[in-house]
Amino acid sequence: MSMNLSAKLDDLQRGDRQLETTVALCEIRSQLQELTKSVESCQSEVSEVKRDMVAIKQELDTVQQVKEEIEELREYVDRLEEHSQRRKLRLLEQGLTFFLSYAILAAVLGMLQFGYNTGVINAPGRNIENFMKDVYKDRYGIDIHEDTVNQLYSIAVSIFAIGGMLGGFSGGMIANRFGRKGGLLLNNILGISGASLMGFTKISHCYEMLFFGRFIIGVNCGLNTSLVPMYISEIAPLNLRGGLGTVNQLAVTVGLLLSQVLGIEQIFGTDEGWPILLGLAICPAILQLLLLPACPESPRYLLITRQWEEEARRALRRLRASNQVEEDIEEMRAEERAQQAEASISMWELLCSPTLRAPLLIGVVMQLSQQLSGINAVFYYSTSLFTSSGLTDESAKFATMGIGAIMVGMTLVSLPLMDRTGRRTLHLYGLGGMFIFSIFITISFLIKEFFGYVQEMIDWMSYLSVVSTLSFVVFFAVGPGSIPWLITAELFSQGPRPSAMAIAVLVNWMANFVVGICFPSMKALLDNYTFLPFSVFLAIFWIFTYKKVPETKNKTFEEILALFRNSNGRDSFRDSRLYGSMMNCVNALEQQLPPPPPPAPVDEKHDSLSEQSSGAGEGRPPPPLPPPRFPLSGTV
């Protein structure tokens, strides 16, 4: 019995051991299966790593190739930059030729017309008022009130500026449709019409004809102030653009002086002679009609706007008196490429463009600095201003002539300074000097009032007032007289230039009108403090010029455009010449390189990374680099 039990126990123990072994074997088998799967997974990962290593090697090879291409590109850019600098130096060596002088002389007759009609209304003011009194009495049988006469005379003065606003605003459209030269020729029809109306005012016994003639001649002068600076800045060589741009203001000052000299009583400043004085405005229009047809159209207009390269070359050969005009053509092509995105830009697009907003603001403020400086108050009312300071009528008219003579002399002095000292520097000097002497004018008026009972003090203050006014005019001629017209044309490339000039000229004439119509009332209201508001404006304009206005001396139009490419003004690109040359190089490369291949498909992760990296550099995208010799692989 015990033997049977022992055998059974042994059998059970052997069965338990077999079961345990079976379970252990099953566990070992499952672990081996897991291990096999792990080995297979490792093998696949190793294969992926090998593929990634191959891809990385390919990418490294491609990066090396791109690096070599970048080095080649850098060398090419350096060569192009050196070529651009040599081209610019050759442009700076160009001189003044006979035919260029002739073209500028013919064009600036329009600015002489502007200056003449700005000052011609000043000297015969009393004679015109007497004429208005006589006409009114003949019509209505009663004497006109003195305030009404003053209002009518103010209309005759300021309606000129209303016409100027209309002409200036339409200047861009006329320039683009008929060209710079064509627009000037057509404009002379208005000049002849307006001068004829003014000249026949007394014969017709109708002062309304004077108003209408002043309005028509104002439209003529408004178009001149837009077209003439545009034409001269586009035909002038780079190194002479500042000095030749100042010729605009020189013509204005000569016209002013001529109107003041002819307006004295010994010549045409009489009741019988003042219609002849106003009618002489027909002479610059007729003279320009005779001289300008022999001049060429603006080469920039022909090449960039009209795409007539052969005509542009022909015009350049005449203006430069040389067959070597490739540098000028290249410079114009560079300007064209730099502003292709803004090739045909309207006024509304100009106002909305972030890139062009800064130069437009500068151009507008520069025009305001000319008109709101108080100079037109001196031009329009200098005779009455000197009379109120204690001078006799005859002395006041000679002092007014002194203003014109000083304007001519100082403008001649500023001609060589414009390209030597720079536009911005001269403008700061001019505004600063005008601010100081506007304060002196106010002080002289105040002292004359407080010490009016001392005759010697009255005489001394009269001379101080005259000297301060003449010094005020001196500093105006140095800076704000000519620079706003020049710099507004320089700040813009060929595409937006006409629209920008139209807006700037419109603002200039609006300010001109406001000063002309408001100064008599302001003089009656403020009395001795009349020039104080102008002093405040001068201080504001000086600060703005110091902070915001860039220097444009010896810069190509393309380099000036580069100053505002990032819409940060002069602080964003300290070295605008380098940037302008780089723009030249990149544009030249874009023409020579083949078009890039279509982009390879990328995964979402790579796409999102590229979006994040590009998000840090919002704004205008950089010019495209040339494509690599071998396409990049799809994985990294």
PyMOL commands that set and color helices and strands:
alter all, ss='L'
color gray80, all
select helices_A, chain A and resi 2-92+98-119+125-140+146-169+171-178+180-199+201-204+207-235+238-262+274-279+282-294+299-305+309-320+326-338+340-342+347-352+354-371+375-388+393-420+423-450+455-478+483-490+497-529+532-548+557-563+569-571+576-592+604-615
alter helices_A, ss='H'
color red, helices_A
deselect
rebuild
show_as cartoon
